[in-house]
Amino acid sequence: MIFDNPYILCSAIHIETGEEHVHSPRNIKTGFVVSGRRHHNCFATIMNLVPECREKYRRKDMIQGFITSDDRFLTREESLYVAIECGQVDPDNMICGTLTSEDLWQ
């Protein structure tokens, strides 16, 4: 697998806070992004390090996605196109209709 185009680096979750944060992926203007090997790792980090997330944000309001090699946050659906385009996944052997970390890293 040779990557000439952007590829998926890791799982990530974007939490929209309405505030600007430094060092966010280049396409995220407000809110913050937590990345990890799998999405459950991201949730664990969020709940352990940002306890007010339990009160302020519901899990369904946190956008699950991935970070790309060119420093963008993409939703699961957007990430699927990147992963297929660069050959990281076989669309015929996926778990469901959207990208999961298990599709990328067995």
Summary of the structure (lengths in Angstrom):
residues: 106
radius of gyration: 14.0
end to end distance: 16.1
largest distance: 43.5
contacts: 285
relative contact order: 0.23
helix: 34%
strand: 21%
